[in-house]
Amino acid sequence: MKTAHSLLVAFALSASSLAGAATPEELIRPIQEQWAEIKYRQPEKVQAEQYGKLAAQAHKVVEANPGMAEPLIWEGIVVSSEAGAKGGLGALGLAKESRALLDEALKINDKALSGSAYTSLATLYAKVPGWPVGFGDKKKAEEYFKKALAINPTGIDPNFFYGEYLVDRDRVAEARPYLEAALKAPPRPGRELADSGRRQEIQALLAKINKEGK
């Protein structure tokens, strides 16, 4: 198993060598791999710190590739993950930073990475507290989830996160088809760890609502 440190070192080297000479997919692959390593293999108590380090590396890729939506999306995802791992009101500033990055990516190409910016923004709007504490907005969350699904109707992430949103809103009957679609989503090459971890989350949520008889 790769350690978080070794992956960060490898990522730093690849970022510097690929910048300006690689496809968007090649540029973001090390970020995706390290994100999955942190989320699904690192203890929760170290995740916020590790996401913070990864966000700094992702930002270097963004700076080296101006006008490219894909690195912006992944910097936004990592910063959002850091906010989630940190928790509490102290995470609100990170959530706002993530929103700004994802909004910028949408302006460049809203269909980049199969509409992932919409999925991530929708999740932020769904989970961040609403006014006057934060910018959470359930109506906007649902609007963005539907935009993400229009672009990527079979994707594991938009189906899972929309299904989770619906469960949280006590709309379980509506949620089930999306959660089941997420389980059947086609595999993403090179993202085996992320897919495996996500499927476990989907199965856990389905088991929970089945147990509760919803």
N, C-alpha and C positions, 0 to 999 in steps of 0.2 A: 504494500500500500504506500502510495506517495504521501510524504508528510506535507503539511501546509507550507512549511518553509521552503522545501525543495520545489514545490509547485510555483511559489511566488518567484523564486529565483529563475526558474525556467520561463515563467511568464515575462519577467523583466527582460530577459535576453531575447525572447521571441518578439516582444513588442518593439524593441529597438531595431531589430533586424528586418521586421516586416513592414514597418511604417513606411508608407508611400510606395510600397512595391508589392502589395498583396491584395487579394480580394477581400471584401468585407467579411466573408465567412472565415477566412484565414486569420484576419486580425482579431476577431472576437472569440475564436475557438479557445484560446488559453483562458480568457475571462470566464467563459461558460464552464470549462472544466474545473477551474478553481472554485467558482461559485458553488457547483454541485458538491465538490469535496467539502467545503465549509458547511453547507446546509445539511448534508446527509451523513457526514462522517466525523465532523468535529463536535466536541462537547458544547452544549448550549452556552456555558459560561465563557467560552472564548470566541464565540461567533461574532459578536459585535466588533471586537478588536480586529479579527481577521477580515471581516467585510470592509472595515475602515482602510486597512492596508491595500486590499484589492481595489477599492474605489480610487485610491491614489494612483495605482498603476493604470486603471482603466482611463483615468483622466489624461494620462500621458498619451495614450492611444488617440483619444479624442483630439487633443491639441495637435498631434502629428498628422491628423487626417481631417482637417476642417471641411465642413460641408457634407460629411458622411453621416447618415442617420444611424447606422447599425452600432457603432461604438457609443454614440450618445444614448441609445436605448439601453445598452448594457451597463453603462455607467449609472443610468437612472435606476435600473433593476438592482444593482449592487447597493447603491445608496438607500433605496427603499428597504432592502433586506437588512441593512445596518440599522435603520430606524426601527424595524420590527424586532430585531434582536435586542436593541437597547431598551425599547419600551418606555412608557410614561410620557409626560409632557416634554421631557428633555429630547425626545425623538422628533418633535414637531418640526424643528428647523431642518432636520434631515429629510423629512417627508416633503417639505416645501422645495428643498433643493432637488429632490428626485422629480417632483412635478415639473419644475422648470426645465430640466434636462429632457424629459419625455415630451413636453410641449414643443421644445425646439426641434426634436427629432420629427415630430408630426409635421412641422412646417416644411421640412426637407423632403420627407417621403413617408406618408402615412401608411403605406403598404409594406414598408421595409420589415423584414423578418416576420412576414405573414401577419402584419398588423399588431405586433407585440406591444407597441407603444400604447395602443388603445387598451389592451388587456391590463397592462401594468398601471396605467392611469385610472382605469375603472376600479381596480383593486384598492388603489390609494383613496379614491373618493368614497369607496364603500367602508373602509376601515378607519380612516382618520376621523376624529371627532368633528362634529359640525360647529357652526357658528354658535357662540362667540369664541370658542376655544380654538377651533381649527377650520379647515376648508372642506371638511367632509360634506358630501352631497349625494344622497342615495339616488336621486333622479338622474343626475349626471353620470353616476356609476352605471346605472342600467343602460343609459344611452350609449356609453362607451363599450360596455360588454357586447351590445348588439352590433356595434360597428366592427368590433374584433371578430365576432362570429360570422358576420357577412363576408369578411375577407378570408377567414380560416375556419370554416364550419366543422371540420373534423379534427381540429387541433386539440391536443391534450390540455393545454393550459387555459385557453378561453372557455372550454367546456367545464373544466374543473372549477375555475374561479367563479364563473357565473353560477354553477350549481351550488357552490359554497355560499355565495351571496344570497341565493334564493332560500337555502336552508336557514341562514341567519335571519331572514325576513319571514320565517314561518310559512314559506311557500314550497313545502316539501314535495308535493305532487308535481309541481312544475320542475323542481330540481332534479328529480330522478332521471329523466331522459338525458339531461346534460351530463350527469355523473356517469351514467352508463356509456354514453358516447365517448367520454374521456377515457374510460377503460379500454375502449376499442380503437382508440386513436392509433394511427400508423406510427411505427417507431421512427425516431429522429436519428439519422446516422451520426455517430460520434457523441451522442448524448445519452448513452445507455444508463449511466448512473442517475442522471436527472429524471429519465423516464421511469426507472425502477422506483426511485424515491417518491415520485409523484403518484404512481399507481398505488403505492402503499398508503398514501394520504387519502386517495379516493376511496380505497377499500375500507379504511378506518371510518371515514365519514358515512359511507353507506351502512356499515355495521352499526354505527351509532344510531342512525335514524331508524334502522330496522329494529333495534333493541327497544327504542322508545315507542315503537309502533306507529310512527308517523308515515 
